[in-house]
């Protein structure tokens, strides 16, 4: 998914929200983004989806998705590598869902 498609998807999602909620979400998203990048924290979990690897931050995933929390916390791997098969939409679908989890 390229940048233009991501922006179009975000605009569509924002169009569905009431104005006040949109404003609150925008402020929260901005603060979260600024904090994450200011901390310069490296990714601490790798999710493998149908041959594609995603290096992500564990906290946003486990705090918002029970399924990923279960997989990550039960991982026997020292580096918290998790393999997920049969993701609807494949790696592209997972990437979109991961971005949604992190930013919303």
N, C-alpha and C positions, 0 to 999 in steps of 0.2 A: 504494500500500500504506500503510495507516494504522499508527499506533503499536501498536495492539493486535495486528494481524496480524504485525508485525515481532517483537513480543515472543513471540508464539505460535510463530513459526518458530524463534526463538533457543532457546526452551525445548525444542522438539522436537530440535534439533541437539544441545543440551547433554545431553539424556536419552540420546543414543546414545553418549556418550563415557564411558570409565571414569572413576571419581571422581578419581583422582590427576591424570589428564590434564586433566580439567575444572578442577581447582584451579589447575594451572599455566597453562592457557589464560586463566582469569579474571584471574590476576595479571598476565600479559603484556598482556592486553587493557587492563586498568586503567592500567598504566604507559604503554602506547603512547598511550592516549587523553589522559592527563594531559600527556604530553610534547607531543603535537600541539597541544593547546589552549594550553599555556603558551608556546609559541613564536610564537603568533599569525601563523603562516605562511599567506599567501593561496594560493589554489589556483593551480596553474601549468600545467594542461592542461584542455582542454574536449573532452569526448567527446559527439558528436551521434549519437543513436540514434533513427531514425525520427521526426525532427522535435522531439525533446526533447533539451535540452542539459544536461550534467552537468559542473559545475566541480569538478575533483578535484585531489588531490595526485599528482604524477607518481611519486614514489619508491615508495609502497606498490604501485602498479599495475605498474610495470616490474620490481620486485623479485620479484613473485609470479606474473606472467602473461606468458609469452613472447610470446603473440600481441599483447597490448597494447604490450609493450616494442618489438616490431618496428614496429608502426604509429606509435607515438609518436616513436621515434628516427628513423624514415624520413620523418616529416612535414616537408613543405617550408614549412609555415606558421610564422611567427615566434612565434605564441602557442601552438604545439603543439596546434592544433585538429585533431581526428580525427573522421571520419565512419564509422560502422559500420552496415551494412545487414543485414537478415535476422537479427537477434538473437533466439534462441529466447525466447519470453516477452515480446518487445518491450521497450519502455522500462522496464516494471515488472520484468521479468526481469533486465535489465542493472543496475538499481538494487540489486536484491537481491544479485546477484553482486558488484557493486562494494563493497557494505557488507561482504560476506563476506571479500573480498580484503583490505580495509583493516583489519578488526578481527581476523582470524584469521591 
